[in-house]
Amino acid sequence: MSNVLDHETQQQIVALGRLGWTVRRIAEATGVRRDTATRYLRAAGLSVTQLLGGRVRDRIMITHSIGLLSLEEAAAEAEILGG
């Protein structure tokens, strides 16, 4: 016997993927592993990279992502960038 998900779970994975859910969220909701959900989404022709946020994300300045600025500097820069 092969390890194949029942038809209902397969359809649920594909339906949630079409709704734009992330692979992680689909895996948590259906109780399957992320790689399993990914395989079924790819088989259905859905772009897994789009479900993960795309191939390339907007660039983030390194000082913002690792917190090199002091709290005061970060607040001042947020005011400038936020408009």
Residue, then its C-alpha position, 0 to 999 in steps of 0.5 A: m500500500s502506498n502513502v497517498l492522502d485521501h481524496e478529501t485531504q488532497q482537495q482541501i490542500v489544493a483549495l486552501g492553496r487557491l485561497g492563498w494560504t501559505v504552505r505552513r498554514i495549510a500543513e497546520a490546518t490539514g495535519v500533513r507535512r509541509d513537503t507533502a502539501t508542497r507536492y500536492l500544490r505543485a501537482a495542481g499547478l499552483s506556484v509554491t513560491q507565490l504562496l511563500g511570498g514570492r522568489v524575491r522579497d522587498r529589500i530591507m535595510i540591514t540596520h533595520s533587520i538586525g537592530l543596529l540603530s539605537l531606539e531613538e535613531a530607529a524611531a526618528e528614521a521611522e518617522i522620516l520613512g513613514g511620512 
